[in-house]
Amino acid sequence: MIIGKRQIEELRKHQHANREHISIAIDGPAGTGKTSIARALAEKYGYLFFSAGSLYRSLAYACVAKNIDINSQQTVEVMLHYLPLEYRVVADNTGKHLAIYLDGEEITDKLHSKTISNITPICAKYPLVRQHFLQIQRDIANSTDIVMEGRDIGSVVLPNATFKFYLTASPEARALRRFQELSQDSDITYQDILADIIRRDTQDKSRKLSPLQCTADATLIDTTDMTIKESFDSVCLVIESSLSQNQDIEMSVMK
Protein backbone atom coordinates (compact mmCIF):
# COMPACT_ATOMS: atom_id res chain seq x y z
CA MET A 1 0.00 0.00 0.00
CA ILE A 2 1.32 3.45 -0.98
CA ILE A 3 0.76 6.22 1.56
CA GLY A 4 1.07 9.80 0.36
CA LYS A 5 0.45 13.22 1.90
CA ARG A 6 -3.32 13.02 1.45
CA GLN A 7 -3.50 9.57 3.06
CA ILE A 8 -1.40 10.75 6.02
CA GLU A 9 -3.72 13.75 6.56
CA GLU A 10 -6.76 11.47 6.47
CA LEU A 11 -5.08 9.09 8.92
CA ARG A 12 -4.37 11.95 11.33
CA LYS A 13 -7.99 13.12 11.09
CA HIS A 14 -9.15 9.60 11.87
CA GLN A 15 -6.76 9.33 14.80
CA HIS A 16 -7.98 12.68 16.22
CA ALA A 17 -11.63 11.70 15.84
CA ASN A 18 -11.07 8.42 17.65
CA ARG A 19 -8.57 9.48 20.29
CA GLU A 20 -9.37 9.28 23.96
CA HIS A 21 -10.32 12.57 25.54
CA ILE A 22 -7.60 14.37 27.46
CA SER A 23 -8.23 14.70 31.19
CA ILE A 24 -6.33 16.91 33.63
CA ALA A 25 -6.88 16.03 37.29
CA ILE A 26 -6.07 18.64 39.93
CA ASP A 27 -6.29 17.69 43.60
CA GLY A 28 -5.31 19.32 46.85
CA PRO A 29 -6.67 20.95 50.01
CA ALA A 30 -8.66 24.17 50.10
CA GLY A 31 -6.84 27.43 49.42
CA THR A 32 -4.07 26.09 47.18
CA GLY A 33 -5.39 27.75 44.02
CA LYS A 34 -6.94 24.62 42.50
CA THR A 35 -10.09 26.26 41.18
CA SER A 36 -8.39 29.33 39.72
CA ILE A 37 -5.71 27.25 38.02
CA ALA A 38 -8.16 24.63 36.74
CA ARG A 39 -10.41 27.32 35.31
CA ALA A 40 -7.46 29.05 33.61
CA LEU A 41 -6.25 25.75 32.15
CA ALA A 42 -9.69 24.96 30.77
CA GLU A 43 -9.86 28.39 29.15
CA LYS A 44 -6.34 28.10 27.72
CA TYR A 45 -6.89 24.70 26.11
CA GLY A 46 -10.60 24.98 25.36
CA TYR A 47 -11.48 22.12 27.73
CA LEU A 48 -14.46 21.73 30.04
CA PHE A 49 -13.89 23.22 33.48
CA PHE A 50 -15.37 20.91 36.12
CA SER A 51 -15.31 21.39 39.88
CA ALA A 52 -16.26 18.13 41.58
CA GLY A 53 -17.40 20.04 44.64
CA SER A 54 -20.25 21.57 42.64
CA LEU A 55 -22.02 18.20 42.52
CA TYR A 56 -22.00 17.83 46.30
CA ARG A 57 -22.97 21.46 46.72
CA SER A 58 -25.92 20.94 44.39
CA LEU A 59 -27.13 18.06 46.52
CA ALA A 60 -26.81 20.13 49.69
CA TYR A 61 -28.72 22.97 48.05
CA ALA A 62 -31.47 20.61 46.87
CA CYS A 63 -31.80 19.09 50.34
CA VAL A 64 -32.30 22.53 51.86
CA ALA A 65 -34.77 23.52 49.12
CA LYS A 66 -36.79 20.31 49.57
CA ASN A 67 -36.61 20.27 53.40
CA ILE A 68 -34.61 17.02 53.47
CA ASP A 69 -32.74 16.24 56.69
CA ILE A 70 -29.14 16.30 55.49
CA ASN A 71 -27.98 14.67 58.74
CA SER A 72 -30.01 11.54 57.94
CA GLN A 73 -27.74 9.40 55.77
CA GLN A 74 -30.51 6.99 54.81
CA THR A 75 -32.89 9.78 53.79
CA VAL A 76 -30.29 11.58 51.69
CA GLU A 77 -29.15 8.39 49.96
CA VAL A 78 -32.72 7.42 49.10
CA MET A 79 -33.84 10.89 47.98
CA LEU A 80 -30.69 11.34 45.90
CA HIS A 81 -32.32 9.45 43.03
CA TYR A 82 -35.57 11.43 43.16
CA LEU A 83 -34.27 14.98 43.38
CA PRO A 84 -34.89 16.88 40.10
CA LEU A 85 -31.24 17.83 39.62
CA GLU A 86 -29.85 18.15 36.11
CA TYR A 87 -26.28 18.68 34.91
CA ARG A 88 -25.56 20.19 31.49
CA VAL A 89 -22.28 20.93 29.76
CA VAL A 90 -22.57 24.42 28.26
CA ALA A 91 -20.25 26.76 26.39
CA ASP A 92 -20.13 30.56 26.46
CA ASN A 93 -17.59 33.33 25.98
CA THR A 94 -15.66 32.11 29.06
CA GLY A 95 -15.39 28.53 27.81
CA LYS A 96 -17.05 25.24 28.68
CA HIS A 97 -18.49 24.66 32.14
CA LEU A 98 -21.12 22.67 33.98
CA ALA A 99 -24.53 24.27 34.46
CA ILE A 100 -26.65 22.83 37.27
CA TYR A 101 -30.45 22.94 37.42
CA LEU A 102 -33.01 22.14 40.10
CA ASP A 103 -36.62 21.86 38.92
CA GLY A 104 -35.51 23.38 35.62
CA GLU A 105 -34.07 26.51 37.27
CA GLU A 106 -30.34 27.11 37.05
CA ILE A 107 -28.71 27.14 40.48
CA THR A 108 -25.03 27.17 39.45
CA ASP A 109 -24.42 30.61 40.97
CA LYS A 110 -26.29 29.83 44.19
CA LEU A 111 -24.06 27.05 45.49
CA HIS A 112 -21.39 29.03 47.34
CA SER A 113 -23.28 30.58 50.23
CA LYS A 114 -21.88 30.07 53.71
CA THR A 115 -24.82 27.80 54.61
CA ILE A 116 -24.24 25.49 51.63
CA SER A 117 -20.48 25.47 52.23
CA ASN A 118 -21.00 24.40 55.85
CA ILE A 119 -23.38 21.51 55.15
CA THR A 120 -21.88 20.15 51.92
CA PRO A 121 -19.21 18.03 53.71
CA ILE A 122 -22.01 16.23 55.58
CA CYS A 123 -23.64 14.73 52.50
CA ALA A 124 -20.29 14.35 50.70
CA LYS A 125 -19.19 11.69 53.18
CA TYR A 126 -22.12 9.35 52.50
CA PRO A 127 -20.95 6.28 50.50
CA LEU A 128 -23.91 6.04 48.09
CA VAL A 129 -23.71 9.76 47.39
CA ARG A 130 -20.05 9.50 46.42
CA GLN A 131 -20.74 6.42 44.33
CA HIS A 132 -23.58 8.20 42.52
CA PHE A 133 -21.50 11.28 41.70
CA LEU A 134 -18.45 9.17 40.83
CA GLN A 135 -20.28 7.73 37.85
CA ILE A 136 -21.55 11.14 36.76
CA GLN A 137 -18.02 12.55 36.86
CA ARG A 138 -16.62 9.67 34.82
CA ASP A 139 -19.41 9.86 32.26
CA ILE A 140 -18.73 13.56 31.70
CA ALA A 141 -14.96 13.01 31.50
CA ASN A 142 -15.51 10.31 28.87
CA SER A 143 -17.49 12.71 26.71
CA THR A 144 -15.07 15.64 26.36
CA ASP A 145 -11.60 17.00 27.10
CA ILE A 146 -11.74 18.15 30.70
CA VAL A 147 -9.95 19.85 33.58
CA MET A 148 -11.42 18.43 36.80
CA GLU A 149 -10.51 19.70 40.24
CA GLY A 150 -11.36 18.26 43.64
CA ARG A 151 -9.88 16.13 46.39
CA ASP A 152 -9.98 12.61 44.96
CA ILE A 153 -9.89 13.13 41.20
CA GLY A 154 -6.52 11.57 40.43
CA SER A 155 -6.78 8.91 43.13
CA VAL A 156 -10.38 7.72 42.65
CA VAL A 157 -12.46 9.49 40.01
CA LEU A 158 -9.94 9.52 37.14
CA PRO A 159 -7.09 7.19 38.13
CA ASN A 160 -5.97 7.04 34.49
CA ALA A 161 -6.11 10.79 33.87
CA THR A 162 -3.78 12.08 31.14
CA PHE A 163 -2.21 14.50 33.61
CA LYS A 164 -2.36 14.53 37.39
CA PHE A 165 -1.41 17.41 39.67
CA TYR A 166 -1.54 17.77 43.44
CA LEU A 167 -1.35 21.34 44.72
CA THR A 168 -0.36 22.02 48.29
CA ALA A 169 0.60 24.97 50.48
CA SER A 170 1.13 25.61 54.16
CA PRO A 171 -2.05 26.11 56.23
CA GLU A 172 -0.81 29.59 57.18
CA ALA A 173 -0.40 30.66 53.54
CA ARG A 174 -3.83 29.33 52.61
CA ALA A 175 -5.48 31.01 55.58
CA LEU A 176 -3.85 34.33 54.68
CA ARG A 177 -5.14 34.06 51.09
CA ARG A 178 -8.67 33.40 52.28
CA PHE A 179 -8.48 36.22 54.82
CA GLN A 180 -7.31 38.70 52.16
CA GLU A 181 -10.23 37.66 49.93
CA LEU A 182 -12.79 38.64 52.57
CA SER A 183 -14.49 42.00 52.51
CA GLN A 184 -13.57 44.57 55.14
CA ASP A 185 -17.04 44.17 56.62
CA SER A 186 -16.42 40.55 57.55
CA ASP A 187 -15.91 39.76 61.22
CA ILE A 188 -14.04 36.49 60.52
CA THR A 189 -10.46 36.59 61.78
CA TYR A 190 -7.33 35.06 60.30
CA GLN A 191 -7.14 32.69 63.27
CA ASP A 192 -10.70 31.53 62.62
CA ILE A 193 -9.85 30.72 59.01
CA LEU A 194 -6.62 28.97 59.96
CA ALA A 195 -8.41 26.78 62.50
CA ASP A 196 -11.08 25.90 59.93
CA ILE A 197 -8.46 24.98 57.31
CA ILE A 198 -6.58 22.73 59.73
CA ARG A 199 -9.85 21.08 60.78
CA ARG A 200 -10.89 20.53 57.15
CA ASP A 201 -7.46 19.13 56.22
CA THR A 202 -7.66 16.59 59.03
CA GLN A 203 -11.19 15.64 58.01
CA ASP A 204 -10.31 15.24 54.33
CA LYS A 205 -7.14 13.23 54.90
CA SER A 206 -8.54 10.92 57.60
CA ARG A 207 -11.90 9.98 56.09
CA LYS A 208 -12.23 6.30 55.24
CA LEU A 209 -13.85 6.90 51.85
CA SER A 210 -11.72 8.60 49.19
CA PRO A 211 -9.31 10.44 51.51
CA LEU A 212 -7.31 13.40 50.24
CA GLN A 213 -3.94 12.10 49.07
CA CYS A 214 -1.20 12.72 46.54
CA THR A 215 -0.84 9.71 44.25
CA ALA A 216 2.61 8.46 43.26
CA ASP A 217 2.07 9.43 39.61
CA ALA A 218 0.90 12.98 40.30
CA THR A 219 3.07 16.09 39.93
CA LEU A 220 3.31 17.77 43.34
CA ILE A 221 3.39 21.57 43.28
CA ASP A 222 3.87 23.56 46.49
CA THR A 223 2.22 26.94 45.97
CA THR A 224 3.11 28.38 49.38
CA ASP A 225 5.47 31.00 47.94
CA MET A 226 3.96 31.18 44.47
CA THR A 227 1.41 33.48 42.89
CA ILE A 228 -1.52 32.00 40.97
CA LYS A 229 0.23 32.87 37.72
CA GLU A 230 3.44 31.18 38.80
CA SER A 231 1.51 28.07 39.83
CA PHE A 232 -0.42 28.12 36.55
CA ASP A 233 2.79 28.47 34.53
CA SER A 234 4.30 25.49 36.40
CA VAL A 235 1.33 23.29 35.51
CA CYS A 236 1.38 24.44 31.87
CA LEU A 237 5.11 23.70 31.64
CA VAL A 238 4.53 20.06 32.64
CA ILE A 239 1.61 19.64 30.24
CA GLU A 240 3.24 21.27 27.23
CA SER A 241 6.55 19.50 27.79
CA SER A 242 4.74 16.15 27.75
CA LEU A 243 2.62 17.06 24.70
CA SER A 244 5.75 18.23 22.88
CA GLN A 245 7.51 14.93 23.58
CA ASN A 246 4.51 12.96 22.36
CA GLN A 247 4.36 15.06 19.20
CA ASP A 248 8.05 14.42 18.52
CA ILE A 249 7.45 10.68 18.90
CA GLU A 250 4.45 10.84 16.56
CA MET A 251 6.41 12.73 13.94
CA SER A 252 9.31 10.27 14.07
CA VAL A 253 6.89 7.37 13.57
CA MET A 254 5.21 9.11 10.59
CA LYS A 255 8.56 9.68 8.81
WOVENPE-V607663 format. One record per run of one state. SS is the DSSP state (2 for helix, 1 for strand, 0 for the rest). FROM is the first residue (numbers start at 1). LEN is the number of residues. Records with the same first field share a line. If there is no record, write none. Layout:
SS: FROM-LEN + FROM-LEN
//
This chain:
0: 1-4 + 19-4 + 29-5 + 46-2 + 52-1 + 66-7 + 80-5 + 93-2 + 103-2 + 107-1 + 111-3 + 125-2 + 142-4 + 151-2 + 158-5 + 169-2 + 182-8 + 207-12 + 223-5 + 255-1
2: 5-14 + 34-12 + 53-13 + 73-7 + 108-3 + 114-11 + 127-15 + 153-5 + 171-11 + 190-17 + 228-27
1: 23-6 + 48-4 + 85-8 + 95-8 + 105-2 + 146-5 + 163-6 + 219-4
//
